[in-house]
């Protein structure tokens, strides 16, 4: 029970974090798109990342698609570390933040990817509902 409460906290906090970051990116999406191009990524990736952050953040908060969303968030974090932050070092270089926070967010996403999170979640509700339907039919 305590593990599931801890996982619930991780899921909701990760969801809020990505929802807020996605909304911030959305407000300046043209600039973000240009920045993606400046680091050698196609501009459409800015829209994809922003969409994943906003929709994925909402999904994590309500607990819908937790594992698949966590996979996408983990991929975004690996990309951010490798493509943007790695050269700045773990704690940063005075010009740019390091990749320590990105690593922590990656670890949370991997935790949710491996175990899911069913407490107070739409995934848990659907899982219980489908299991009760199977047992009633048997």
Protein Blocks (a to p, Z undefined) as FASTA:
>chain_A
ZZmmmmmmmmmmmmmmmmmmmmmmmmmmmmmmmmmmmnopafklmmmmmmmmmmmmmmmm
nopoklmmmmmmmmmmmmmmmmmmmmnojnoghjaccfklmmmmmmmmmmmmmnopaehp
fklmmmmmmmmmmmmmZZ
